Amino acid sequence: MQLAVDPEQITEPQEADAERPVYIVGEEKSLRKENVKTFRMSDGSHVAGQYVGHFF
């Protein structure tokens, strides 16, 4: 499995805080596409991952 991130779908955090690590809070299922998942981050930003290929 390969994960590619589309830079156009990455949002900026609302408040930059270099001392606190940013982590995935959960998936935004309403934004899910065939090969793309969008995740809500702990700082309020979002990141999208594009999955290439099939895995069984």
C-alpha positions as CSV (number, residue, x, y, z in Angstrom):
1,M,0.0,0.0,0.0
2,Q,1.2,3.4,-0.9
3,L,-0.1,6.7,0.7
4,A,0.2,9.9,-1.2
5,V,-0.8,13.3,0.3
6,D,-2.4,15.9,-2.0
7,P,-0.9,19.3,-0.9
8,E,-4.0,21.1,-2.2
9,Q,-6.1,19.3,0.4
10,I,-4.0,20.2,3.4
11,T,-5.3,23.0,5.5
12,E,-3.3,25.3,7.8
13,P,-3.8,24.9,11.6
14,Q,-5.9,27.6,13.2
15,E,-3.2,28.3,15.8
16,A,0.5,27.3,15.3
17,D,1.9,25.8,18.4
18,A,5.4,24.2,17.9
19,E,5.5,22.7,21.4
20,R,2.5,20.4,21.0
21,P,2.6,17.5,18.6
22,V,-0.2,17.3,16.0
23,Y,-2.0,14.0,15.7
24,I,-4.9,12.5,13.8
25,V,-8.2,12.8,15.8
26,G,-10.4,11.0,13.4
27,E,-11.5,10.5,9.8
28,E,-14.0,12.9,8.2
29,K,-16.2,10.2,6.6
30,S,-18.4,12.8,4.8
31,L,-15.3,13.7,2.7
32,R,-14.3,10.2,1.8
33,K,-13.8,9.4,-1.9
34,E,-13.0,6.2,-3.7
35,N,-9.2,6.3,-3.0
36,V,-9.0,9.4,-0.6
37,K,-9.6,9.7,3.1
38,T,-9.5,13.1,4.9
39,F,-8.4,13.2,8.5
40,R,-9.2,15.8,11.2
41,M,-6.0,16.8,13.1
42,S,-5.7,17.7,16.8
43,D,-5.0,21.4,15.9
44,G,-8.1,21.7,13.8
45,S,-6.5,21.3,10.4
46,H,-7.2,18.5,7.9
47,V,-5.0,16.3,5.9
48,A,-6.0,14.0,3.0
49,G,-4.3,10.7,2.1
50,Q,-4.7,9.2,-1.4
51,Y,-4.4,5.4,-1.5
52,V,-2.9,4.0,-4.7
53,G,-3.6,0.4,-5.7
54,H,-5.5,-2.4,-4.2
55,F,-4.7,-4.4,-1.1
56,F,-6.3,-7.7,-0.1
